[in-house]
Amino acid sequence: MGYFLFLVSGTILMGGRHPDGLMELNEILKDIRTQLRLGMNGVASQSMREKGLIYKLNFGVELPRIKMIAAGYEKNHALAQALWKEDIREFKILAGMLQPIDTFYHEIADIWVEDIRNIEIAGLTAMNLLQHLPYAPAKTFRWIADEREYVQVTGYLTIARLLMKKGDMTERASSELLDQAVTAVFSGACHVRNSALLAIRKYMQHSEANAFSVCRMVERYAGSENETERMLYDVAKEEAENF
């Protein structure tokens, strides 16, 4: 009947079509803020700012505590969407943890990914949510072909996660991934380059055949004086030597 349950400070609240659902959702968000304030870490927050992880609000709460907070709530679409809309570090992390897969439609996935602004949220959203989507394999190829930095980053990080679970790809998909990833290594911004390299590593780690195909692609860079070419060759060599 469209109802959902939340556990807030030990009290079960009803939402969904309940007439007081909006009020109760606001109470849940307020309760989450209270829990985050209790775990505030100003030193960690400042350190993140210095590393370029900029948010409107950052409580500096460590990930294990955020996971504990998430464990106190049922996954729910309305709650996750409300959390994501706020430019608060911990809210965005919790949103990825609390968003149900079955209501996270293609269009919503695109909106979230386009809204990502730093490497931390890209990585955690890929890990907690995006890799589990049934349409993730196809969607990620659209993301890595996008011109926007963090759309590409999120795409590559999600592909890396998928490859860690199951590395099988069609020949066409493998070719497209490697072509895009190698191009990103040479022309992408720092985080794009690093996430593309991670995807290449995970692709190679799946099988000796995959490792061999990448080595064939980059063997011409052996001894190159170009720093990027040499880096790509060294990465491929390192992974190939593990077989």
Helices and strands as residue ranges (DSSP letters): E 5-8, E 11-14, H 21-38, H 42-50, H 63-70, H 77-85, H 89-98, H 106-115, H 119-128, G 130-132, H 136-144, H 149-165, H 171-187, H 190-206, H 208-218, G 219-221, H 227-240
